[in-house]
Amino acid sequence: MKRILYGFITALIIFLGLGFAYKNAGDVTVRYYGGLAWQAPLAMVLAVVLTVGVVLGFVASLNRVMRLHRQLSVVRKQVRHMEQEVANLRALPIKDVL
């Protein structure tokens, strides 16, 4: 059921995107500093801007992801060590104190 819902939402987004691209097929000019300019359809300009934003967001999050990955490996090593200690303690014979 969830797969059908996601498929429907994906198809709807693609349909709306294609409709937007069709309705806004005219070229726009993006001007930069120094007299540089880029002329392309509005949908392409928006797609490029979205892609650049996603890539920059991914690059910006890499530092935190790598730090969390290192912390996770340290914690996993500690868990393995503690599990070994528990296994060793369970293997000790219990002596009567009385």
WOCORGI-V117640 format. One line per field, one symbol per residue. ss: DSSP state (H for helix, E for strand, C for the rest). burial: 1 if it has 9 or more other ideal C-beta (glycine too) atoms within 8 Angstrom, else 0. A space follows every 10 residues. Layout:
ss: ???
burial: ???
This chain:
ss: CHHHHHHHHH HHHHHHHHHH HHHCCCEEEE ECHHHCEEEE EHHHHHHHHH HHHHHHHHHH HHHHHHHHHH HHHHHHHHHH HHHHHHHHHH HCCCCCCC
burial: 0000000000 0000001001 1001000101 0000000001 1110100100 0000000000 0000000000 0000000000 0000000000 00000000
